Amino acid sequence: MFTDTGQGLVEYALILLLVALALIVILSVFGTEVADAYSNIIDSFP
């Protein structure tokens, strides 16, 4: 009755969604620290 033709696409979409959510959480937690570190690196160049 059901086919598995769209299963792979759905699995890739779920993986992509989980990766995107993980990146959003990581950047919201460590975003200011990363920005400060990046600014310090840029400021150290003449």
N, C-alpha and C positions, 0 to 999 in steps of 0.2 A: 504494500500500500504506500509506504513512504520510501523515498529514494535518498541516497547519500550524496547526490551530486553537488549540493550547496554546502555540505558539511565543512569542507576545507576552508571555504571563504569565511564562514561564520567563525571558525576557530581562529583564523588569522585576525579577524576583526576584534575578537575578544582579547587576544594577546596584545594587539595594538592599543586597545582601550586600557588594559591593565598597565602597560608601559607608560602611557600618557598620564594616567592617574598617579603612578609612582613618581614621575618627574614633577608633576604639579605639587605633590606633597613634599618632595625633597627640596624643591626650589622655594616653597613657602616657608619651610623650616630654616634652611640654610642660605636663603637668598641674600640677606644683608651681609652675612659673613663672606660670601663669595664676592659680592660687589666690593666690599672693603679690601679684600685681598687683591682683587683685580686692580683697584685704584692704587694700592701700594706698589704693585709691580709696574704699572704705567708711570707712576711718579718717580720711580727709581731710575728710569732712563733719562739721560740728559736732554 
